[in-house]
């Protein structure tokens, strides 16, 4: 499994290349997902929540109607870790 260590700026930049829909926002990974309606957005959140719970790595997120805004960081390392990128990739997989 991915180690919980704070990534360097270079490591973050390299990993972001594999997640083109994600950006950095105040030191956190950020993406806004858009869906056709509330039910689809909520379904995405439910599936993502099951993955996050299994990883014991939980997102900061907000849902407004058909949008889900996500911020990821690893609080116990004080920044981004491989866990954030793993969860981001899993969320991308739910919508691909």
ZASERO-334114 format. One record per residue: chain; residue number from 1; x, y, z of N, C-alpha, C in turn. Coordinates in steps of 0.1 Angstrom, whole numbers. Atoms other than C-alpha are relative to their C-alpha. Layout:
N
<r><c>A</c><k>NUM</k><n_px>X</n_px><n_py>Y</n_py><n_pz>Z</n_pz><ca_px>X</ca_px><ca_py>Y</ca_py><ca_pz>Z</ca_pz><c_px>X</c_px><c_py>Y</c_py><c_pz>Z</c_pz></r>
...
END
This chain:
96
<r><c>A</c><k>1</k><n_px>8</n_px><n_py>-12</n_py><n_pz>0</n_pz><ca_px>0</ca_px><ca_py>0</ca_py><ca_pz>0</ca_pz><c_px>9</c_px><c_py>12</c_py><c_pz>0</c_pz></r>
<r><c>A</c><k>2</k><n_px>-8</n_px><n_py>-13</n_py><n_pz>1</n_pz><ca_px>11</ca_px><ca_py>36</ca_py><ca_pz>-5</ca_pz><c_px>3</c_px><c_py>5</c_py><c_pz>14</c_pz></r>
<r><c>A</c><k>3</k><n_px>-5</n_px><n_py>-5</n_py><n_pz>-13</n_pz><ca_px>32</ca_px><ca_py>50</ca_py><ca_pz>23</ca_pz><c_px>-6</c_px><c_py>14</c_py><c_pz>3</c_pz></r>
<r><c>A</c><k>4</k><n_px>5</n_px><n_py>-13</n_py><n_pz>-4</n_pz><ca_px>18</ca_px><ca_py>80</ca_py><ca_pz>43</ca_pz><c_px>12</c_px><c_py>9</c_py><c_pz>4</c_pz></r>
<r><c>A</c><k>5</k><n_px>-11</n_px><n_py>-10</n_py><n_pz>-3</n_pz><ca_px>47</ca_px><ca_py>104</ca_py><ca_pz>39</ca_pz><c_px>-3</c_px><c_py>12</c_py><c_pz>-9</c_pz></r>
<r><c>A</c><k>6</k><n_px>2</n_px><n_py>-12</n_py><n_pz>8</n_pz><ca_px>46</ca_px><ca_py>140</ca_py><ca_pz>27</ca_pz><c_px>8</c_px><c_py>0</c_py><c_pz>-12</c_pz></r>
<r><c>A</c><k>7</k><n_px>-6</n_px><n_py>0</n_py><n_pz>12</n_pz><ca_px>54</ca_px><ca_py>143</ca_py><ca_pz>-9</ca_pz><c_px>7</c_px><c_py>13</c_py><c_pz>-2</c_pz></r>
<r><c>A</c><k>8</k><n_px>-7</n_px><n_py>-12</n_py><n_pz>3</n_pz><ca_px>79</ca_px><ca_py>168</ca_py><ca_pz>-22</ca_pz><c_px>-7</c_px><c_py>7</c_py><c_pz>-12</c_pz></r>
<r><c>A</c><k>9</k><n_px>6</n_px><n_py>-7</n_py><n_pz>11</n_pz><ca_px>70</ca_px><ca_py>195</ca_py><ca_pz>-47</ca_pz><c_px>2</c_px><c_py>-7</c_py><c_pz>-13</c_pz></r>
<r><c>A</c><k>10</k><n_px>-3</n_px><n_py>7</n_py><n_pz>12</n_pz><ca_px>87</ca_px><ca_py>176</ca_py><ca_pz>-74</ca_pz><c_px>-9</c_px><c_py>-13</c_py><c_pz>-2</c_pz></r>
<r><c>A</c><k>11</k><n_px>9</n_px><n_py>12</n_py><n_pz>1</n_pz><ca_px>68</ca_px><ca_py>144</ca_py><ca_pz>-66</ca_pz><c_px>-14</c_px><c_py>3</c_py><c_pz>-3</c_pz></r>
<r><c>A</c><k>12</k><n_px>14</n_px><n_py>-4</n_py><n_pz>2</n_pz><ca_px>35</ca_px><ca_py>162</ca_py><ca_pz>-65</ca_pz><c_px>-2</c_px><c_py>4</c_py><c_pz>-15</c_pz></r>
<r><c>A</c><k>13</k><n_px>1</n_px><n_py>-4</n_py><n_pz>14</n_pz><ca_px>42</ca_px><ca_py>178</ca_py><ca_pz>-99</ca_pz><c_px>0</c_px><c_py>-12</c_py><c_pz>-10</c_pz></r>
<r><c>A</c><k>14</k><n_px>-1</n_px><n_py>12</n_py><n_pz>8</n_pz><ca_px>51</ca_px><ca_py>144</ca_py><ca_pz>-114</ca_pz><c_px>-13</c_px><c_py>-8</c_py><c_pz>0</c_pz></r>
<r><c>A</c><k>15</k><n_px>12</n_px><n_py>8</n_py><n_pz>-2</n_pz><ca_px>20</ca_px><ca_py>127</ca_py><ca_pz>-100</ca_pz><c_px>-12</c_px><c_py>8</c_py><c_pz>-6</c_pz></r>
<r><c>A</c><k>16</k><n_px>11</n_px><n_py>-8</n_py><n_pz>6</n_pz><ca_px>-3</ca_px><ca_py>156</ca_py><ca_pz>-112</ca_pz><c_px>-1</c_px><c_py>-3</c_py><c_pz>-15</c_pz></r>
<r><c>A</c><k>17</k><n_px>0</n_px><n_py>3</n_py><n_pz>15</n_pz><ca_px>7</ca_px><ca_py>147</ca_py><ca_pz>-148</ca_pz><c_px>-9</c_px><c_py>-11</c_py><c_pz>-3</c_pz></r>
<r><c>A</c><k>18</k><n_px>9</n_px><n_py>11</n_py><n_pz>2</n_pz><ca_px>-13</ca_px><ca_py>115</ca_py><ca_pz>-144</ca_pz><c_px>-14</c_px><c_py>3</c_py><c_pz>4</c_pz></r>
<r><c>A</c><k>19</k><n_px>14</n_px><n_py>-4</n_py><n_pz>-4</n_pz><ca_px>-44</ca_px><ca_py>133</ca_py><ca_pz>-131</ca_pz><c_px>-3</c_px><c_py>14</c_py><c_pz>-6</c_pz></r>
<r><c>A</c><k>20</k><n_px>2</n_px><n_py>-12</n_py><n_pz>7</n_pz><ca_px>-51</ca_px><ca_py>160</ca_py><ca_pz>-157</ca_pz><c_px>-11</c_px><c_py>9</c_py><c_pz>5</c_pz></r>
<r><c>A</c><k>21</k><n_px>12</n_px><n_py>-7</n_py><n_pz>-4</n_pz><ca_px>-84</ca_px><ca_py>170</ca_py><ca_pz>-142</ca_pz><c_px>1</c_px><c_py>6</c_py><c_pz>14</c_pz></r>
<r><c>A</c><k>22</k><n_px>-2</n_px><n_py>-4</n_py><n_pz>-14</n_pz><ca_px>-70</ca_px><ca_py>177</ca_py><ca_pz>-107</ca_pz><c_px>10</c_px><c_py>12</c_py><c_pz>0</c_pz></r>
<r><c>A</c><k>23</k><n_px>-9</n_px><n_py>-11</n_py><n_pz>-2</n_pz><ca_px>-52</ca_px><ca_py>209</ca_py><ca_pz>-96</ca_pz><c_px>4</c_px><c_py>1</c_py><c_pz>14</c_pz></r>
<r><c>A</c><k>24</k><n_px>-3</n_px><n_py>-3</n_py><n_pz>-14</n_pz><ca_px>-36</ca_px><ca_py>222</ca_py><ca_pz>-65</ca_pz><c_px>-7</c_px><c_py>13</c_py><c_pz>4</c_pz></r>
<r><c>A</c><k>25</k><n_px>8</n_px><n_py>-11</n_py><n_pz>-5</n_pz><ca_px>-57</ca_px><ca_py>245</ca_py><ca_pz>-44</ca_pz><c_px>4</c_px><c_py>1</c_py><c_pz>15</c_pz></r>
<r><c>A</c><k>26</k><n_px>-4</n_px><n_py>-3</n_py><n_pz>-14</n_pz><ca_px>-41</ca_px><ca_py>259</ca_py><ca_pz>-12</ca_pz><c_px>7</c_px><c_py>-13</c_py><c_pz>6</c_pz></r>
<r><c>A</c><k>27</k><n_px>-8</n_px><n_py>12</n_py><n_pz>-5</n_pz><ca_px>-18</ca_px><ca_py>228</ca_py><ca_pz>-9</ca_pz><c_px>-8</c_px><c_py>-13</c_py><c_pz>0</c_pz></r>
<r><c>A</c><k>28</k><n_px>8</n_px><n_py>12</n_py><n_pz>0</n_pz><ca_px>-46</ca_px><ca_py>203</ca_py><ca_pz>-15</ca_pz><c_px>-3</c_px><c_py>-3</c_py><c_pz>-15</c_pz></r>
<r><c>A</c><k>29</k><n_px>5</n_px><n_py>4</n_py><n_pz>13</n_pz><ca_px>-56</ca_px><ca_py>183</ca_py><ca_pz>-45</ca_pz><c_px>-15</c_px><c_py>4</c_py><c_pz>-2</c_pz></r>
<r><c>A</c><k>30</k><n_px>14</n_px><n_py>-5</n_py><n_pz>2</n_pz><ca_px>-88</ca_px><ca_py>197</ca_py><ca_pz>-60</ca_pz><c_px>-5</c_px><c_py>-4</c_py><c_pz>-13</c_pz></r>
<r><c>A</c><k>31</k><n_px>7</n_px><n_py>2</n_py><n_pz>13</n_pz><ca_px>-113</ca_px><ca_py>187</ca_py><ca_pz>-86</ca_pz><c_px>-15</c_px><c_py>2</c_py><c_pz>3</c_pz></r>
<r><c>A</c><k>32</k><n_px>15</n_px><n_py>-1</n_py><n_pz>0</n_pz><ca_px>-150</ca_px><ca_py>196</ca_py><ca_pz>-93</ca_pz><c_px>-5</c_px><c_py>-10</c_py><c_pz>-10</c_pz></r>
<r><c>A</c><k>33</k><n_px>7</n_px><n_py>9</n_py><n_pz>9</n_pz><ca_px>-170</ca_px><ca_py>168</ca_py><ca_pz>-107</ca_pz><c_px>-14</c_px><c_py>5</c_py><c_pz>-3</c_pz></r>
<r><c>A</c><k>34</k><n_px>13</n_px><n_py>-5</n_py><n_pz>4</n_pz><ca_px>-202</ca_px><ca_py>177</ca_py><ca_pz>-127</ca_pz><c_px>-8</c_px><c_py>-12</c_py><c_pz>-5</c_pz></r>
<r><c>A</c><k>35</k><n_px>9</n_px><n_py>11</n_py><n_pz>4</n_pz><ca_px>-231</ca_px><ca_py>153</ca_py><ca_pz>-132</ca_pz><c_px>-13</c_px><c_py>5</c_py><c_pz>-6</c_pz></r>
<r><c>A</c><k>36</k><n_px>13</n_px><n_py>-5</n_py><n_pz>6</n_pz><ca_px>-264</ca_px><ca_py>154</ca_py><ca_pz>-150</ca_pz><c_px>-10</c_px><c_py>4</c_py><c_pz>10</c_pz></r>
<r><c>A</c><k>37</k><n_px>10</n_px><n_py>-3</n_py><n_pz>-10</n_pz><ca_px>-284</ca_px><ca_py>156</ca_py><ca_pz>-118</ca_pz><c_px>5</c_px><c_py>-3</c_py><c_pz>14</c_pz></r>
<r><c>A</c><k>38</k><n_px>-3</n_px><n_py>3</n_py><n_pz>-14</n_pz><ca_px>-284</ca_px><ca_py>153</ca_py><ca_pz>-80</ca_pz><c_px>2</c_px><c_py>-15</c_py><c_pz>3</c_pz></r>
<r><c>A</c><k>39</k><n_px>-1</n_px><n_py>14</n_py><n_pz>-3</n_pz><ca_px>-290</ca_px><ca_py>116</ca_py><ca_pz>-79</ca_pz><c_px>13</c_px><c_py>-6</c_py><c_pz>-5</c_pz></r>
<r><c>A</c><k>40</k><n_px>-13</n_px><n_py>5</n_py><n_pz>5</n_pz><ca_px>-260</ca_px><ca_py>109</ca_py><ca_pz>-101</ca_pz><c_px>12</c_px><c_py>5</c_py><c_pz>8</c_pz></r>
<r><c>A</c><k>41</k><n_px>-11</n_px><n_py>-6</n_py><n_pz>-9</n_pz><ca_px>-238</ca_px><ca_py>132</ca_py><ca_pz>-80</ca_pz><c_px>0</c_px><c_py>-7</c_py><c_pz>13</c_pz></r>
<r><c>A</c><k>42</k><n_px>1</n_px><n_py>6</n_py><n_pz>-13</n_pz><ca_px>-250</ca_px><ca_py>116</ca_py><ca_pz>-48</ca_pz><c_px>5</c_px><c_py>-15</c_py><c_pz>-1</c_pz></r>
<r><c>A</c><k>43</k><n_px>-5</n_px><n_py>14</n_py><n_pz>3</n_pz><ca_px>-244</ca_px><ca_py>81</ca_py><ca_pz>-63</ca_pz><c_px>15</c_px><c_py>-1</c_py><c_pz>0</c_pz></r>
<r><c>A</c><k>44</k><n_px>-15</n_px><n_py>-1</n_py><n_pz>1</n_pz><ca_px>-208</ca_px><ca_py>91</ca_py><ca_pz>-71</ca_pz><c_px>5</c_px><c_py>1</c_py><c_pz>14</c_pz></r>
<r><c>A</c><k>45</k><n_px>-5</n_px><n_py>-2</n_py><n_pz>-14</n_pz><ca_px>-203</ca_px><ca_py>103</ca_py><ca_pz>-35</ca_pz><c_px>-1</c_px><c_py>-13</c_py><c_pz>8</c_pz></r>
<r><c>A</c><k>46</k><n_px>2</n_px><n_py>13</n_py><n_pz>-8</n_pz><ca_px>-217</ca_px><ca_py>70</ca_py><ca_pz>-21</ca_pz><c_px>11</c_px><c_py>-10</c_py><c_pz>-4</c_pz></r>
<r><c>A</c><k>47</k><n_px>-11</n_px><n_py>10</n_py><n_pz>5</n_pz><ca_px>-193</ca_px><ca_py>49</ca_py><ca_pz>-43</ca_pz><c_px>14</c_px><c_py>5</c_py><c_pz>5</c_pz></r>
<r><c>A</c><k>48</k><n_px>-13</n_px><n_py>-5</n_py><n_pz>-5</n_pz><ca_px>-164</ca_px><ca_py>72</ca_py><ca_pz>-34</ca_pz><c_px>2</c_px><c_py>-2</c_py><c_pz>15</c_pz></r>
<r><c>A</c><k>49</k><n_px>-1</n_px><n_py>2</n_py><n_pz>-15</n_pz><ca_px>-172</ca_px><ca_py>70</ca_py><ca_pz>3</ca_pz><c_px>4</c_px><c_py>-14</c_py><c_pz>4</c_pz></r>
<r><c>A</c><k>50</k><n_px>-3</n_px><n_py>14</n_py><n_pz>-3</n_pz><ca_px>-170</ca_px><ca_py>32</ca_py><ca_pz>2</ca_pz><c_px>15</c_px><c_py>-2</c_py><c_pz>-2</c_pz></r>
<r><c>A</c><k>51</k><n_px>-15</n_px><n_py>1</n_py><n_pz>2</n_pz><ca_px>-135</ca_px><ca_py>35</ca_py><ca_pz>-13</ca_pz><c_px>8</c_px><c_py>7</c_py><c_pz>10</c_pz></r>
<r><c>A</c><k>52</k><n_px>-7</n_px><n_py>-8</n_py><n_pz>-10</n_pz><ca_px>-124</ca_px><ca_py>62</ca_py><ca_pz>11</ca_pz><c_px>0</c_px><c_py>-7</c_py><c_pz>13</c_pz></r>
<r><c>A</c><k>53</k><n_px>1</n_px><n_py>7</n_py><n_pz>-13</n_pz><ca_px>-136</ca_px><ca_py>42</ca_py><ca_pz>41</ca_pz><c_px>9</c_px><c_py>-12</c_py><c_pz>0</c_pz></r>
<r><c>A</c><k>54</k><n_px>-9</n_px><n_py>12</n_py><n_pz>1</n_pz><ca_px>-118</ca_px><ca_py>11</ca_py><ca_pz>29</ca_pz><c_px>15</c_px><c_py>4</c_py><c_pz>1</c_pz></r>
<r><c>A</c><k>55</k><n_px>-14</n_px><n_py>-5</n_py><n_pz>-1</n_pz><ca_px>-86</ca_px><ca_py>32</ca_py><ca_pz>26</ca_pz><c_px>3</c_px><c_py>6</c_py><c_pz>13</c_pz></r>
<r><c>A</c><k>56</k><n_px>-1</n_px><n_py>-8</n_py><n_pz>-12</n_pz><ca_px>-93</ca_px><ca_py>50</ca_py><ca_pz>59</ca_pz><c_px>7</c_px><c_py>13</c_py><c_pz>-4</c_pz></r>
<r><c>A</c><k>57</k><n_px>-5</n_px><n_py>-13</n_py><n_pz>4</n_pz><ca_px>-86</ca_px><ca_py>82</ca_py><ca_pz>40</ca_pz><c_px>-11</c_px><c_py>7</c_py><c_pz>-6</c_pz></r>
<r><c>A</c><k>58</k><n_px>13</n_px><n_py>-6</n_py><n_pz>3</n_pz><ca_px>-115</ca_px><ca_py>106</ca_py><ca_pz>38</ca_pz><c_px>2</c_px><c_py>14</c_py><c_pz>-6</c_pz></r>
<r><c>A</c><k>59</k><n_px>-1</n_px><n_py>-12</n_py><n_pz>7</n_pz><ca_px>-120</ca_px><ca_py>135</ca_py><ca_pz>15</ca_pz><c_px>-7</c_px><c_py>12</c_py><c_pz>7</c_pz></r>
<r><c>A</c><k>60</k><n_px>8</n_px><n_py>-12</n_py><n_pz>-3</n_pz><ca_px>-131</ca_px><ca_py>171</ca_py><ca_pz>22</ca_pz><c_px>-8</c_px><c_py>2</c_py><c_pz>-13</c_pz></r>
<r><c>A</c><k>61</k><n_px>8</n_px><n_py>-2</n_py><n_pz>12</n_pz><ca_px>-160</ca_px><ca_py>175</ca_py><ca_pz>-2</ca_pz><c_px>-13</c_px><c_py>7</c_py><c_pz>3</c_pz></r>
<r><c>A</c><k>62</k><n_px>13</n_px><n_py>-8</n_py><n_pz>-1</n_pz><ca_px>-192</ca_px><ca_py>195</ca_py><ca_pz>-8</ca_pz><c_px>-8</c_px><c_py>-4</c_py><c_pz>-13</c_pz></r>
<r><c>A</c><k>63</k><n_px>9</n_px><n_py>3</n_py><n_pz>11</n_pz><ca_px>-222</ca_px><ca_py>186</ca_py><ca_pz>-30</ca_pz><c_px>-11</c_px><c_py>11</c_py><c_pz>0</c_pz></r>
<r><c>A</c><k>64</k><n_px>11</n_px><n_py>-9</n_py><n_pz>3</n_pz><ca_px>-245</ca_px><ca_py>212</ca_py><ca_pz>-45</ca_pz><c_px>-6</c_px><c_py>-4</c_py><c_pz>-13</c_pz></r>
<r><c>A</c><k>65</k><n_px>7</n_px><n_py>6</n_py><n_pz>11</n_pz><ca_px>-271</ca_px><ca_py>197</ca_py><ca_pz>-68</ca_pz><c_px>8</c_px><c_py>-10</c_py><c_pz>-8</c_pz></r>
<r><c>A</c><k>66</k><n_px>-6</n_px><n_py>9</n_py><n_pz>9</n_pz><ca_px>-252</ca_px><ca_py>182</ca_py><ca_pz>-96</ca_pz><c_px>16</c_px><c_py>1</c_py><c_pz>0</c_pz></r>
<r><c>A</c><k>67</k><n_px>-15</n_px><n_py>-2</n_py><n_pz>-1</n_pz><ca_px>-216</ca_px><ca_py>192</ca_py><ca_pz>-85</ca_pz><c_px>5</c_px><c_py>-6</c_py><c_pz>13</c_pz></r>
<r><c>A</c><k>68</k><n_px>-7</n_px><n_py>5</n_py><n_pz>-12</n_pz><ca_px>-192</ca_px><ca_py>175</ca_py><ca_pz>-61</ca_pz><c_px>14</c_px><c_py>7</c_py><c_pz>-1</c_pz></r>
<r><c>A</c><k>69</k><n_px>-13</n_px><n_py>-6</n_py><n_pz>0</n_pz><ca_px>-162</ca_px><ca_py>196</ca_py><ca_pz>-52</ca_pz><c_px>8</c_px><c_py>-8</c_py><c_pz>11</c_pz></r>
<r><c>A</c><k>70</k><n_px>-8</n_px><n_py>8</n_py><n_pz>-8</n_pz><ca_px>-134</ca_px><ca_py>176</ca_py><ca_pz>-37</ca_pz><c_px>14</c_px><c_py>6</c_py><c_pz>3</c_pz></r>
<r><c>A</c><k>71</k><n_px>-14</n_px><n_py>-4</n_py><n_pz>-4</n_pz><ca_px>-102</ca_px><ca_py>186</ca_py><ca_pz>-18</ca_pz><c_px>6</c_px><c_py>-12</c_py><c_pz>8</c_pz></r>
<r><c>A</c><k>72</k><n_px>-7</n_px><n_py>11</n_py><n_pz>-7</n_pz><ca_px>-77</ca_px><ca_py>159</ca_py><ca_pz>-7</ca_pz><c_px>13</c_px><c_py>5</c_py><c_pz>5</c_pz></r>
<r><c>A</c><k>73</k><n_px>-13</n_px><n_py>-2</n_py><n_pz>-6</n_pz><ca_px>-48</ca_px><ca_py>161</ca_py><ca_pz>17</ca_pz><c_px>1</c_px><c_py>-10</c_py><c_pz>11</c_pz></r>
<r><c>A</c><k>74</k><n_px>-3</n_px><n_py>10</n_py><n_pz>-11</n_pz><ca_px>-32</ca_px><ca_py>139</ca_py><ca_pz>43</ca_pz><c_px>3</c_px><c_py>8</c_py><c_pz>13</c_pz></r>
<r><c>A</c><k>75</k><n_px>-2</n_px><n_py>-9</n_py><n_pz>-12</n_pz><ca_px>-37</ca_px><ca_py>158</ca_py><ca_pz>76</ca_pz><c_px>11</c_px><c_py>-5</c_py><c_pz>9</c_pz></r>
<r><c>A</c><k>76</k><n_px>-10</n_px><n_py>4</n_py><n_pz>-9</n_pz><ca_px>-14</ca_px><ca_py>136</ca_py><ca_pz>96</ca_pz><c_px>15</c_px><c_py>2</c_py><c_pz>-5</c_pz></r>
<r><c>A</c><k>77</k><n_px>-13</n_px><n_py>-3</n_py><n_pz>4</n_pz><ca_px>16</ca_px><ca_py>144</ca_py><ca_pz>74</ca_pz><c_px>1</c_px><c_py>15</c_py><c_pz>-4</c_pz></r>
<r><c>A</c><k>78</k><n_px>-1</n_px><n_py>-14</n_py><n_pz>2</n_pz><ca_px>7</ca_px><ca_py>180</ca_py><ca_pz>69</ca_pz><c_px>1</c_px><c_py>4</c_py><c_pz>-15</c_pz></r>
<r><c>A</c><k>79</k><n_px>-1</n_px><n_py>-3</n_py><n_pz>15</n_pz><ca_px>4</ca_px><ca_py>180</ca_py><ca_pz>31</ca_pz><c_px>-6</c_px><c_py>-12</c_py><c_pz>-8</c_pz></r>
<r><c>A</c><k>80</k><n_px>4</n_px><n_py>11</n_py><n_pz>9</n_pz><ca_px>-1</ca_px><ca_py>156</ca_py><ca_pz>2</ca_pz><c_px>9</c_px><c_py>-12</c_py><c_pz>1</c_pz></r>
<r><c>A</c><k>81</k><n_px>-7</n_px><n_py>12</n_py><n_pz>0</n_pz><ca_px>8</ca_px><ca_py>120</ca_py><ca_pz>2</ca_pz><c_px>-5</c_px><c_py>-9</c_py><c_pz>-11</c_pz></r>
<r><c>A</c><k>82</k><n_px>4</n_px><n_py>9</n_py><n_pz>11</n_pz><ca_px>5</ca_px><ca_py>91</ca_py><ca_pz>-22</ca_pz><c_px>-15</c_px><c_py>-4</c_py><c_pz>2</c_pz></r>
<r><c>A</c><k>83</k><n_px>14</n_px><n_py>4</n_py><n_pz>-3</n_pz><ca_px>-28</ca_px><ca_py>83</ca_py><ca_pz>-5</ca_pz><c_px>-10</c_px><c_py>9</c_py><c_pz>-7</c_pz></r>
<r><c>A</c><k>84</k><n_px>8</n_px><n_py>-10</n_py><n_pz>7</n_pz><ca_px>-43</ca_px><ca_py>115</ca_py><ca_pz>-19</ca_pz><c_px>-1</c_px><c_py>-3</c_py><c_pz>-15</c_pz></r>
<r><c>A</c><k>85</k><n_px>0</n_px><n_py>3</n_py><n_pz>14</n_pz><ca_px>-33</ca_px><ca_py>106</ca_py><ca_pz>-54</ca_pz><c_px>-7</c_px><c_py>-13</c_py><c_pz>-3</c_pz></r>
<r><c>A</c><k>86</k><n_px>6</n_px><n_py>13</n_py><n_pz>2</n_pz><ca_px>-45</ca_px><ca_py>70</ca_py><ca_pz>-50</ca_pz><c_px>-16</c_px><c_py>2</c_py><c_pz>1</c_pz></r>
<r><c>A</c><k>87</k><n_px>15</n_px><n_py>-3</n_py><n_pz>-1</n_pz><ca_px>-80</ca_px><ca_py>83</ca_py><ca_pz>-39</ca_pz><c_px>-5</c_px><c_py>8</c_py><c_pz>-11</c_pz></r>
<r><c>A</c><k>88</k><n_px>4</n_px><n_py>-8</n_py><n_pz>11</n_pz><ca_px>-81</ca_px><ca_py>109</ca_py><ca_pz>-66</ca_pz><c_px>-1</c_px><c_py>-9</c_py><c_pz>-13</c_pz></r>
<r><c>A</c><k>89</k><n_px>0</n_px><n_py>9</n_py><n_pz>11</n_pz><ca_px>-73</ca_px><ca_py>82</ca_py><ca_pz>-92</ca_pz><c_px>-13</c_px><c_py>-9</c_py><c_pz>1</c_pz></r>
<r><c>A</c><k>90</k><n_px>12</n_px><n_py>9</n_py><n_pz>-2</n_pz><ca_px>-101</ca_px><ca_py>59</ca_py><ca_pz>-77</ca_pz><c_px>-12</c_px><c_py>8</c_py><c_pz>-4</c_pz></r>
<r><c>A</c><k>91</k><n_px>12</n_px><n_py>-8</n_py><n_pz>4</n_pz><ca_px>-126</ca_px><ca_py>88</ca_py><ca_pz>-80</ca_pz><c_px>-1</c_px><c_py>2</c_py><c_pz>-14</c_pz></r>
<r><c>A</c><k>92</k><n_px>0</n_px><n_py>-1</n_py><n_pz>15</n_pz><ca_px>-116</ca_px><ca_py>94</ca_py><ca_pz>-116</ca_pz><c_px>-5</c_px><c_py>-13</c_py><c_pz>-6</c_pz></r>
<r><c>A</c><k>93</k><n_px>5</n_px><n_py>13</n_py><n_pz>5</n_pz><ca_px>-122</ca_px><ca_py>57</ca_py><ca_pz>-122</ca_pz><c_px>-15</c_px><c_py>-2</c_py><c_pz>1</c_pz></r>
<r><c>A</c><k>94</k><n_px>14</n_px><n_py>2</n_py><n_pz>-1</n_pz><ca_px>-157</ca_px><ca_py>60</ca_py><ca_pz>-110</ca_pz><c_px>-8</c_px><c_py>8</c_py><c_pz>-11</c_pz></r>
<r><c>A</c><k>95</k><n_px>7</n_px><n_py>-8</n_py><n_pz>10</n_pz><ca_px>-165</ca_px><ca_py>86</ca_py><ca_pz>-137</ca_pz><c_px>5</c_px><c_py>-3</c_py><c_pz>-14</c_pz></r>
<r><c>A</c><k>96</k><n_px>-5</n_px><n_py>3</n_py><n_pz>14</n_pz><ca_px>-145</ca_px><ca_py>72</ca_py><ca_pz>-166</ca_pz><c_px>-8</c_px><c_py>-10</c_py><c_pz>-8</c_pz></r>
END
